[in-house]
Amino acid sequence: MPHPMPANNEREAHLRALADKLLFKVEQSGGRFTLTRTADVSKPVRHEQLTIDQAEELLGNWKLRGLGGG
C-alpha cells in the first residue's frame, strides 16, 4: 500500500527547514515558491515560480551535491 502524501503544511515546513540548512531563502506567493541563495556562491542563485514538487527536487539536488553546490 503506498504511503499517503504528507499534508502540504508539513511539506512546506520540511521544505523551509531544508532550505535553511542549505542557506536558501524561501519566499512564497500563492502556491509558488522562490528560492534564493547568496551564501557561498559567486553570484546569487535564484529559482522562481516553483511548485512545491520542483522546490523539493531542487533542494534535494543541492543536498546531494553538498553545501558548495558542486
N, C-alpha and C positions, 0 to 999 in steps of 0.2 A: 504494500500500500504506500503510495507516495506521501511525503511529508507535506503538511499544509504550508502555504506561503505565510511567512510572518506578517503581522499587521503592518501597514505602511508606516505607522509611527515608530514601531520597533525597527524597521528597516532604515528609516531616516535617522534614528538615534545611532544605530550602528554605523551608518554612512558618515555621520558627523564625527563620531569617535575615531574612526579610521582616518578620516581626512585630517583631523587634529594631529594624530600620530605621524602622519606623512607631511605635515606642515602645509596643508592646503586650507584656504579659507573657503567656506561654503556659503553661498547666497541662494535663496530660493525665491522664485517668482511664479506664483501659481503652482503647477505641478512640475516645473522645470528647475534645474539646478545649474549654477555656475560655480566651477571650481577654479581657484586661483592659487598659484604657488609662486612666492617671490624669494623664499629662503633657499640657499644653496643651488641656485640656477643662474646661468649667465644673463638670461633675460627672463622676464616674467612668463610663466606658463599659465594660460587661461583657456578653459573649455566652457563654452556657453550653451544654453538651451538643451541640457542633457536630461533625459528621463532618469528616473532612479536606477533603472537597469544599466543604462550607459554609464552613469556616475559610479556605480558599484564596480563595473567592469574596469573602468579607467583606474580607479584607486587600487583594485586588485592587481592590475598590471604594474603599477608603481611599487606596490608592496613586494612583488616578486623580484623587481629589479633593485630594490633597496632604496634607502633614502636619497642617494645621489641620482636616482632616476635612470641610471645607465648600466 
